[in-house]
Amino acid sequence: MRRIYRLGLPSFLPSFLPSFLPSGKKSLLDIGCGAGFFCLLCKRLGYDVTGMDLSGVDIFDYLIPRFHIPRMVHRIEPQQPLPPIERRFDYITAFAICFHELEKNGEWTGRWDREDWLFFLDDIAKNYIAPGGRMYLFFNDWPHGDFKEVKSRIFPCRYNVRVGHKVLDFRFD
C-alpha cells in the first residue's frame, strides 16, 4: 500500500496529488517483484501486470502463481540485455533496488558504473518501454543502495528524469 500511495494511484489519493499511474488499462512491469504483492494490488486496480525476479525463494515461488501474476525469471547483469519479449510496458517499476550491486563468489565487489547504467536504460528504451512510458526506480537505503552514487553515475543522460527522495522517475517520450 505504501508503494501505491507513493506512486499516487488515483484510487487511493486525492485528485490534486500527482499520479504516476493514471487510471485505465495500462501495462506494468515490476522488476524485482518478489512475492508479487505490488503486482497483485495493481492488477486489482485494472493494470495488466508482469513481474520479473529470480526464482528460488520459496515464498515468492509459492505466491506468484497463486496470485496469477506472470513472472519472467531473470537476473539483471551489467551490460547484458533483458530477456527478449514481444510486448512493451506503459510503466516499469523497481522498488528496493539492489540489482546494480556487483558480487563474485558471494562477495560484494562494487556497483554498476556509468556505462552499465546507460546500457540498462538504453535496453529499457529500445526493448521494454512503450512510447510515452515511464519507469520509476526506488533505491534502498545503505547498505544496498547509495542513491547519491547512482545519480552521479547516471547523470547526465539522454532521458527525461525527475529526481525525488531515493527515486528516479524516467519519462520515455
N, C-alpha and C positions, 0 to 999 in steps of 0.2 A: 504494500500500500504506500509505503514511503516513496518508492520509485515512481509510482503512478502520480502521486502528489507532486513530486519534484518535476516531472515532465509536464504537468499541467493538463492532464487528461480532462476534457470538458465535463465528463460525467461527475467528476468529483470536486471541481474547482469553480469559484465564481467566474463569470464571463470576462471580468476585467483583467484577469491574470493571463499572461502569455501561455500559449499552449504549444507544446512540442508535437503532440499527436492530435490532429484535428479529428472530428467525428467523421464517420463514413467508412466504407470498406476499403481498407488500406492493408498493404503487406508489411510485415515486420520481421526482421531477423535479429535475434538476441544472441550475440556472441558470448560464450561462457554462460550458457543458460542454466547450468546446474540442474536442479530438480524440476525446473520449469514453472515455478510459481508466477514469475512476472509474465511469462508467455500465457499461462492459463488465465490470468486476470485480463490481459489484453485480448485474448480470444473471446472471453465473456463480454468484452466491450465491442466486439464485432470486427476485430482485426484478424487477418489471415496470417498466422504466426508460424515461424520456423525457429528452432533453436540450433545452436552449434556449440559443441563441447566435447570433451573427452569421454570415453566410457571407462568403466572400471570402478566407479564409486557406486556402491550397492544401492544406496537410497535414491540416487539420481537415475540409475538404470531401472529401478523399480517404478518410480513415479512418472517419468516421462511417458512411457506407453500408456499408463493408466489415465493420464491427462489428455491423451490423444494429441500429443504435440509431436509433429515431425522433427527429427533431430539429425543433423549431419554430424557424424563423429569425425572430428578433425583436430589436430594440434597445429596451432599457428606458429610458424617458424619464420625467422628473419630471411628476407629475400626469396621466399617461396610463395607462389600464388595460392590463394584459397582454392578449394576443390571446384572443378567446373560445375556450373549449374545453368539450367535453361531458363531461369527467371531472374527478375530484378526486384529489389525491395524498395518500397517508398521510405522506409525507416530502418535504420540499423542502430541497435543499442548494444552497449557493453558496459557492465557495471563491475566495480571492484576489479579492475583490470590488473592482471599480472602476466599476460601472455608475452609482454615485452621484456621480461626478465630472462636472462641467459643462464643456463646451467649446463654443467658437464659432469656426468657421473654423480648426480645428486648434489653437486657443489655449485653455489651461486658464483657466477663469473662476471656479472655486469648487466647492463641493459642495452636495448637497441640503440644504434647510433642514428644519425640523421638519414643516411641512405636507406636503412631498414624501414624507418617510419614512412619515408616518401614512397618506397616500393609498396608498402601496405596500402597507403592512401590511394596511389595510382591504381592498384589492383581493385580496390573497392570501387573507384570511379569508373573503371573500364568494364568490370565484370559483374558487379553486385548491386549498385545503387541505380534506381530509376532516375530518369531526368527530373530535376527539381527535388530529388530526395534529400534526406537529412540523416546524419549519423551523430549520435550522442555518445561520447566516451566519458565515463565517470571513473576517476582513478582512486585507488586505495590510498590510505594514509601509510606512512612509513611503518613497517619495513618493506612493504610490497610495491610502493609506488611513490616516487619523488616527482610530484607534479611540476615543480619549477624546472627540474632537469628535463622532463619530457617536453615541456613548452619550448625550452631553449633548443631542443633538437628538431622540432617540427617547424618553428618559425624562422624566417618567412617561408610560406608555402603558397602554391598556386590555387588553393581552395579558400573559399569564404568560410571563415571560422569565427565564432564568438567564444570568448573565454569567460568562464564562471569559476566558482569555487570548486577546484578539483575537476572541472568539466571543460571539455572541448566539444562544441556544438557546430558541426560542419554542415554546410549547405552546398549541395552539388547542383548548381544551376546550369 
